[in-house]
Amino acid sequence: MVSEPPADDDLAVASTTRYRALSPAAVVSLVLGILSFLTMFWWPLAIIPIAAMALGWHAHRRIQAAPEEWTGLKLAQWGIGLALALWIIGYSWLLAGMREIPFGYELISYERLQPDPNKPMEPIPESASLMNDKKVYIKGYMKPSRRQTGIKDFIMCPTAGQCPFCNPEPKPTEMIHVTLQGGATTAYTNHEIGVAGRLHVDPSDPGGLPYSLDADYIH
């Protein structure tokens, strides 16, 4: 039995339902575009939106050149758009943060001062030791005390203390003894503050606090 050739209508249906592969570059571009929000945490992470836009542009050109073979044009466009928008937002955030940091001071965080739990014999991390006598800027909260005004020195912690029964006592590495320089004083506040000054690291401090800061600036 001889089979009949397919009718023109059958060929038309086959051509319209032809399989088109989803562009992997377009998918990766969209994923990286979403992850571009990480740019707001560290300048070098701009590599993420750059890669997202490069892959998105590559996918866009490839799909347009062979639309009968590839699909995913919208994904590529979304990847490029998200990467560009989140890159701008992230860098704007970082620039805003830099404006509040006095010139010549390095921004640090409490996380950088905490010991490695896998090294119980080290009271402080090596990264903290390397910051001894460095000019730094750090944000935190004043530990509550009886004095409310005319404060010349205080303990600063990473979180706001409420009461002795609500929060556990901060660890020694979570407390920085801040001393205001040049006869400056401040008033107690339960809001987050920023302090800039010279950091001193002494694991054998008699008071049990390895970190102290001679503060030149507070706000």
TORKOL-4160 file (C-alpha; in steps of 0.2 Angstrom, whole numbers, padded with zeros to 4 digits, m for minus):
219
<pt num="1" X="0000" Y="0000" Z="0000"/>
<pt num="2" X="0007" Y="0017" Z="m0005"/>
<pt num="3" X="0005" Y="0031" Z="0007"/>
<pt num="4" X="m0002" Y="0047" Z="0001"/>
<pt num="5" X="0009" Y="0063" Z="0002"/>
<pt num="6" X="0004" Y="0074" Z="0016"/>
<pt num="7" X="m0009" Y="0088" Z="0012"/>
<pt num="8" X="m0004" Y="0106" Z="0012"/>
<pt num="9" X="m0014" Y="0109" Z="0028"/>
<pt num="10" X="m0004" Y="0095" Z="0037"/>
<pt num="11" X="0013" Y="0104" Z="0032"/>
<pt num="12" X="0006" Y="0120" Z="0038"/>
<pt num="13" X="0002" Y="0113" Z="0055"/>
<pt num="14" X="0019" Y="0104" Z="0056"/>
<pt num="15" X="0028" Y="0120" Z="0052"/>
<pt num="16" X="0018" Y="0131" Z="0065"/>
<pt num="17" X="0021" Y="0118" Z="0079"/>
<pt num="18" X="0040" Y="0116" Z="0076"/>
<pt num="19" X="0049" Y="0114" Z="0092"/>
<pt num="20" X="0060" Y="0129" Z="0097"/>
<pt num="21" X="0073" Y="0127" Z="0111"/>
<pt num="22" X="0073" Y="0139" Z="0126"/>
<pt num="23" X="0089" Y="0149" Z="0126"/>
<pt num="24" X="0100" Y="0144" Z="0141"/>
<pt num="25" X="0108" Y="0161" Z="0140"/>
<pt num="26" X="0091" Y="0170" Z="0142"/>
<pt num="27" X="0087" Y="0159" Z="0157"/>
<pt num="28" X="0104" Y="0162" Z="0166"/>
<pt num="29" X="0102" Y="0181" Z="0162"/>
<pt num="30" X="0085" Y="0182" Z="0171"/>
<pt num="31" X="0092" Y="0172" Z="0186"/>
<pt num="32" X="0107" Y="0184" Z="0187"/>
<pt num="33" X="0096" Y="0199" Z="0184"/>
<pt num="34" X="0086" Y="0194" Z="0200"/>
<pt num="35" X="0102" Y="0191" Z="0209"/>
<pt num="36" X="0109" Y="0208" Z="0204"/>
<pt num="37" X="0101" Y="0215" Z="0220"/>
<pt num="38" X="0117" Y="0209" Z="0229"/>
<pt num="39" X="0126" Y="0223" Z="0221"/>
<pt num="40" X="0120" Y="0234" Z="0236"/>
<pt num="41" X="0131" Y="0224" Z="0248"/>
<pt num="42" X="0148" Y="0225" Z="0240"/>
<pt num="43" X="0156" Y="0235" Z="0225"/>
<pt num="44" X="0164" Y="0220" Z="0216"/>
<pt num="45" X="0147" Y="0211" Z="0215"/>
<pt num="46" X="0144" Y="0222" Z="0200"/>
<pt num="47" X="0150" Y="0207" Z="0190"/>
<pt num="48" X="0133" Y="0199" Z="0193"/>
<pt num="49" X="0123" Y="0212" Z="0183"/>
<pt num="50" X="0137" Y="0214" Z="0170"/>
<pt num="51" X="0136" Y="0195" Z="0167"/>
<pt num="52" X="0117" Y="0196" Z="0166"/>
<pt num="53" X="0117" Y="0210" Z="0153"/>
<pt num="54" X="0130" Y="0202" Z="0143"/>
<pt num="55" X="0121" Y="0185" Z="0143"/>
<pt num="56" X="0105" Y="0193" Z="0140"/>
<pt num="57" X="0111" Y="0203" Z="0125"/>
<pt num="58" X="0119" Y="0187" Z="0118"/>
<pt num="59" X="0103" Y="0178" Z="0119"/>
<pt num="60" X="0093" Y="0192" Z="0112"/>
<pt num="61" X="0104" Y="0193" Z="0096"/>
<pt num="62" X="0104" Y="0174" Z="0094"/>
<pt num="63" X="0085" Y="0173" Z="0096"/>
<pt num="64" X="0082" Y="0187" Z="0084"/>
<pt num="65" X="0094" Y="0179" Z="0071"/>
<pt num="66" X="0086" Y="0162" Z="0072"/>
<pt num="67" X="0068" Y="0164" Z="0079"/>
<pt num="68" X="0063" Y="0148" Z="0071"/>
<pt num="69" X="0075" Y="0139" Z="0082"/>
<pt num="70" X="0076" Y="0148" Z="0098"/>
<pt num="71" X="0064" Y="0156" Z="0111"/>
<pt num="72" X="0066" Y="0166" Z="0127"/>
<pt num="73" X="0066" Y="0183" Z="0120"/>
<pt num="74" X="0056" Y="0190" Z="0134"/>
<pt num="75" X="0067" Y="0182" Z="0147"/>
<pt num="76" X="0082" Y="0190" Z="0140"/>
<pt num="77" X="0074" Y="0207" Z="0140"/>
<pt num="78" X="0069" Y="0205" Z="0158"/>
<pt num="79" X="0086" Y="0199" Z="0163"/>
<pt num="80" X="0094" Y="0214" Z="0155"/>
<pt num="81" X="0081" Y="0226" Z="0162"/>
<pt num="82" X="0082" Y="0219" Z="0180"/>
<pt num="83" X="0101" Y="0219" Z="0180"/>
<pt num="84" X="0103" Y="0237" Z="0174"/>
<pt num="85" X="0089" Y="0243" Z="0187"/>
<pt num="86" X="0096" Y="0234" Z="0202"/>
<pt num="87" X="0114" Y="0238" Z="0198"/>
<pt num="88" X="0109" Y="0257" Z="0198"/>
<pt num="89" X="0099" Y="0255" Z="0214"/>
<pt num="90" X="0114" Y="0245" Z="0222"/>
<pt num="91" X="0127" Y="0257" Z="0218"/>
<pt num="92" X="0116" Y="0271" Z="0223"/>
<pt num="93" X="0114" Y="0263" Z="0240"/>
<pt num="94" X="0133" Y="0260" Z="0242"/>
<pt num="95" X="0136" Y="0278" Z="0237"/>
<pt num="96" X="0124" Y="0284" Z="0250"/>
<pt num="97" X="0132" Y="0274" Z="0263"/>
<pt num="98" X="0149" Y="0281" Z="0259"/>
<pt num="99" X="0143" Y="0299" Z="0261"/>
<pt num="100" X="0140" Y="0296" Z="0280"/>
<pt num="101" X="0157" Y="0288" Z="0282"/>
<pt num="102" X="0170" Y="0301" Z="0286"/>
<pt num="103" X="0185" Y="0302" Z="0274"/>
<pt num="104" X="0199" Y="0291" Z="0278"/>
<pt num="105" X="0190" Y="0279" Z="0289"/>
<pt num="106" X="0186" Y="0261" Z="0284"/>
<pt num="107" X="0168" Y="0254" Z="0286"/>
<pt num="108" X="0168" Y="0238" Z="0297"/>
<pt num="109" X="0154" Y="0227" Z="0304"/>
<pt num="110" X="0152" Y="0218" Z="0321"/>
<pt num="111" X="0153" Y="0201" Z="0311"/>
<pt num="112" X="0171" Y="0205" Z="0306"/>
<pt num="113" X="0175" Y="0206" Z="0325"/>
<pt num="114" X="0168" Y="0189" Z="0330"/>
<pt num="115" X="0179" Y="0174" Z="0333"/>
<pt num="116" X="0178" Y="0159" Z="0321"/>
<pt num="117" X="0167" Y="0146" Z="0330"/>
<pt num="118" X="0178" Y="0132" Z="0323"/>
<pt num="119" X="0193" Y="0140" Z="0332"/>
<pt num="120" X="0188" Y="0140" Z="0350"/>
<pt num="121" X="0206" Y="0144" Z="0356"/>
<pt num="122" X="0206" Y="0160" Z="0346"/>
<pt num="123" X="0198" Y="0174" Z="0357"/>
<pt num="124" X="0197" Y="0186" Z="0342"/>
<pt num="125" X="0199" Y="0182" Z="0323"/>
<pt num="126" X="0215" Y="0187" Z="0314"/>
<pt num="127" X="0205" Y="0199" Z="0303"/>
<pt num="128" X="0201" Y="0209" Z="0319"/>
<pt num="129" X="0219" Y="0209" Z="0325"/>
<pt num="130" X="0225" Y="0216" Z="0308"/>
<pt num="131" X="0213" Y="0231" Z="0312"/>
<pt num="132" X="0222" Y="0236" Z="0327"/>
<pt num="133" X="0226" Y="0255" Z="0327"/>
<pt num="134" X="0216" Y="0257" Z="0311"/>
<pt num="135" X="0204" Y="0271" Z="0308"/>
<pt num="136" X="0187" Y="0263" Z="0307"/>
<pt num="137" X="0169" Y="0268" Z="0306"/>
<pt num="138" X="0156" Y="0256" Z="0314"/>
<pt num="139" X="0137" Y="0257" Z="0317"/>
<pt num="140" X="0129" Y="0250" Z="0333"/>
<pt num="141" X="0119" Y="0254" Z="0349"/>
<pt num="142" X="0123" Y="0262" Z="0365"/>
<pt num="143" X="0122" Y="0250" Z="0380"/>
<pt num="144" X="0109" Y="0257" Z="0392"/>
<pt num="145" X="0117" Y="0265" Z="0408"/>
<pt num="146" X="0112" Y="0276" Z="0422"/>
<pt num="147" X="0119" Y="0292" Z="0414"/>
<pt num="148" X="0109" Y="0300" Z="0401"/>
<pt num="149" X="0118" Y="0316" Z="0396"/>
<pt num="150" X="0136" Y="0322" Z="0396"/>
<pt num="151" X="0143" Y="0305" Z="0392"/>
<pt num="152" X="0161" Y="0304" Z="0388"/>
<pt num="153" X="0163" Y="0285" Z="0386"/>
<pt num="154" X="0151" Y="0271" Z="0383"/>
<pt num="155" X="0149" Y="0253" Z="0378"/>
<pt num="156" X="0142" Y="0250" Z="0360"/>
<pt num="157" X="0134" Y="0234" Z="0355"/>
<pt num="158" X="0127" Y="0227" Z="0338"/>
<pt num="159" X="0109" Y="0227" Z="0344"/>
<pt num="160" X="0098" Y="0238" Z="0355"/>
<pt num="161" X="0097" Y="0232" Z="0373"/>
<pt num="162" X="0079" Y="0232" Z="0381"/>
<pt num="163" X="0081" Y="0225" Z="0398"/>
<pt num="164" X="0092" Y="0213" Z="0408"/>
<pt num="165" X="0078" Y="0200" Z="0406"/>
<pt num="166" X="0073" Y="0202" Z="0388"/>
<pt num="167" X="0090" Y="0200" Z="0379"/>
<pt num="168" X="0106" Y="0190" Z="0384"/>
<pt num="169" X="0121" Y="0200" Z="0389"/>
<pt num="170" X="0132" Y="0203" Z="0374"/>
<pt num="171" X="0148" Y="0193" Z="0372"/>
<pt num="172" X="0164" Y="0203" Z="0375"/>
<pt num="173" X="0168" Y="0203" Z="0356"/>
<pt num="174" X="0151" Y="0211" Z="0354"/>
<pt num="175" X="0155" Y="0226" Z="0365"/>
<pt num="176" X="0166" Y="0240" Z="0360"/>
<pt num="177" X="0172" Y="0253" Z="0373"/>
<pt num="178" X="0170" Y="0270" Z="0365"/>
<pt num="179" X="0179" Y="0285" Z="0372"/>
<pt num="180" X="0175" Y="0302" Z="0365"/>
<pt num="181" X="0191" Y="0312" Z="0361"/>
<pt num="182" X="0194" Y="0331" Z="0363"/>
<pt num="183" X="0182" Y="0334" Z="0377"/>
<pt num="184" X="0167" Y="0329" Z="0367"/>
<pt num="185" X="0151" Y="0322" Z="0376"/>
<pt num="186" X="0135" Y="0314" Z="0370"/>
<pt num="187" X="0118" Y="0310" Z="0376"/>
<pt num="188" X="0111" Y="0292" Z="0377"/>
<pt num="189" X="0100" Y="0287" Z="0363"/>
<pt num="190" X="0091" Y="0270" Z="0359"/>
<pt num="191" X="0093" Y="0273" Z="0340"/>
<pt num="192" X="0107" Y="0266" Z="0330"/>
<pt num="193" X="0123" Y="0277" Z="0329"/>
<pt num="194" X="0138" Y="0278" Z="0319"/>
<pt num="195" X="0155" Y="0281" Z="0327"/>
<pt num="196" X="0172" Y="0284" Z="0319"/>
<pt num="197" X="0189" Y="0283" Z="0327"/>
<pt num="198" X="0205" Y="0273" Z="0330"/>
<pt num="199" X="0201" Y="0255" Z="0335"/>
<pt num="200" X="0212" Y="0246" Z="0348"/>
<pt num="201" X="0213" Y="0227" Z="0349"/>
<pt num="202" X="0219" Y="0219" Z="0365"/>
<pt num="203" X="0213" Y="0201" Z="0369"/>
<pt num="204" X="0221" Y="0203" Z="0386"/>
<pt num="205" X="0212" Y="0219" Z="0391"/>
<pt num="206" X="0210" Y="0219" Z="0410"/>
<pt num="207" X="0191" Y="0224" Z="0408"/>
<pt num="208" X="0188" Y="0209" Z="0398"/>
<pt num="209" X="0183" Y="0219" Z="0382"/>
<pt num="210" X="0196" Y="0216" Z="0368"/>
<pt num="211" X="0190" Y="0231" Z="0358"/>
<pt num="212" X="0190" Y="0249" Z="0362"/>
<pt num="213" X="0188" Y="0264" Z="0351"/>
<pt num="214" X="0195" Y="0282" Z="0352"/>
<pt num="215" X="0181" Y="0291" Z="0344"/>
<pt num="216" X="0183" Y="0307" Z="0334"/>
<pt num="217" X="0166" Y="0307" Z="0326"/>
<pt num="218" X="0149" Y="0301" Z="0332"/>
<pt num="219" X="0131" Y="0304" Z="0324"/>
